[in-house]
Amino acid sequence: MKKEVDHWKRQDFLWIVQSTYLANGINTTTLENDIIEKRRHELSGLGVKNEMCDAVKASYLIPDELDAVEAADEYISWKLFAQRENNHESSTTSPNWITPGFKGWK
C-alpha cells in the first residue's frame, strides 16, 4: 500500500523535478560535443522516462516535515547533480527519505 502523501505536495514536487530535467536537457545540448555524447543517454526519451518513473516513486516517500520545494531540492541535488559529479557511483548518498530501490512506495 502506498504511503498516504498529500496530493498537492506530490504534484508540486513532480512539477519541479520535471521542469528541472527539461531545463537541464536543453542546457546540456549547448555544451561541447564530447560532453553531449557522454550524457546522451540522460537526454533520450527512455532515459528521461526512467528518471520520471523514479521521481513518481520518490513522490510517495516525501516525509511530512518536508514541503515539495525542499523535497525536490534534495531529490534533484542527489539524482541529477550529485550522481553526475560522481560518475554515477553507488557511493552517492541519497536523501534519507529515499529508500533503497524505493521500497515502501507501493
C-alpha positions in Angstrom: 0.0 0.0 0.0 1.3 3.4 -0.9 2.1 5.8 1.9 -0.5 8.5 2.3 1.1 11.7 0.9 -0.6 15.0 0.2 -1.7 15.0 -3.4 -0.7 18.7 -3.9 2.7 18.1 -2.4 3.4 15.2 -4.8 2.1 17.3 -7.7 4.3 20.3 -6.9 7.3 18.0 -6.3 6.8 16.3 -9.7 6.3 19.6 -11.4 9.6 21.0 -10.0 11.5 17.8 -10.8 10.2 17.5 -14.4 10.8 21.2 -15.1 14.4 20.9 -13.9 15.0 17.8 -16.1 13.6 19.7 -19.1 15.7 22.7 -18.5 18.8 20.6 -17.8 18.3 18.7 -21.1 18.0 22.0 -23.0 21.1 23.4 -21.3 23.1 20.2 -21.9 22.6 20.5 -25.6 24.5 23.7 -25.6 27.7 22.1 -24.2 30.6 20.7 -26.1 30.0 17.7 -28.3 32.1 15.3 -26.2 30.0 16.2 -23.1 26.8 15.8 -25.0 27.9 12.3 -26.2 28.7 11.3 -22.6 25.2 12.4 -21.5 23.1 11.4 -24.5 21.5 8.5 -22.5 20.3 11.1 -20.0 18.6 13.1 -22.7 17.0 10.2 -24.6 13.3 9.5 -24.3 13.9 6.3 -22.4 16.4 7.9 -20.1 14.0 10.8 -19.2 11.1 8.3 -18.8 13.1 6.2 -16.4 14.1 9.3 -14.4 10.5 10.4 -14.2 9.3 6.9 -13.1 11.9 7.2 -10.2 10.5 10.7 -9.4 6.9 9.4 -9.2 8.1 6.6 -6.8 10.0 9.2 -4.7 7.0 11.4 -4.6 5.2 8.8 -2.4 8.0 8.8 0.1 8.2 12.6 0.9 8.3 13.0 4.6 5.6 15.1 6.3 8.2 17.5 7.6 9.4 18.5 4.1 7.4 20.6 1.7 7.5 20.0 -2.0 10.3 22.5 -2.7 12.6 21.1 0.0 11.9 17.5 -1.2 12.5 18.4 -4.8 15.8 20.2 -3.9 17.1 17.2 -2.0 16.0 14.8 -4.8 17.4 16.8 -7.7 20.6 17.5 -5.9 21.1 13.8 -5.4 19.6 12.3 -8.5 20.6 14.8 -11.2 23.7 16.6 -10.0 25.5 14.6 -7.3 25.4 11.3 -9.3 26.7 13.1 -12.4 29.6 14.6 -10.5 30.4 11.2 -9.0 30.1 9.5 -12.4 27.0 7.6 -11.1 29.0 5.8 -8.4 26.8 3.9 -5.9 28.6 5.7 -3.1 26.4 8.8 -3.8 24.2 9.2 -0.7 20.5 9.6 -1.4 18.3 11.7 0.8 17.5 9.8 4.0 13.8 9.5 2.9 14.6 7.7 -0.3 14.8 4.0 0.5 17.0 1.6 -1.5 15.0 0.5 -4.5 12.3 3.0 -3.4 10.9 0.3 -1.0 7.7 1.4 0.6 6.3 3.3 -2.3 3.8 0.6 -3.2 
